[in-house]
Amino acid sequence: MPKSPNDKLQGTLTLLILRMLKSRGPLHGYGLLELIHAVSNELLQVEEGSLYPALHRMEQDGWISAKWEITDKGRKAKMYSITARGEKQLAAECEKWTQLTRGVARVLRYS
């Protein structure tokens, strides 16, 4: 059975969320979904069923904080922000990603 292109996001969602929050500042969940999709030139699409459990876990781990705010459209939304602990985790996630991509590149070049 073929896997969904979104299966590629497994294991990178924390990295993507933390990076977007560091770049853009506080965002609500739907804003994160849209931003990741737009910044990736529509190549990555995070599903709500993956995003919200990840946000909850990251909040419990102290990597992000959340507070309820009123959006520009007058709706109440939970806004997420990266914490100092989250910035340290982002650096660790970036290093893991760099190591992973180096390893994959080596395998692809192997003959």
Secondary structure, DSSP 8 states (H G I E B T S, - for coil): ----GGGGGTTTHHHHHHHHHHHH-SEEHHHHHHHHHHHTTT-----HHHHHHHHHHHHHTTSEEEEEEE-TTS-EEEEEEE-HHHHHHHHHHHHHHHHHHHHHHHHHH--
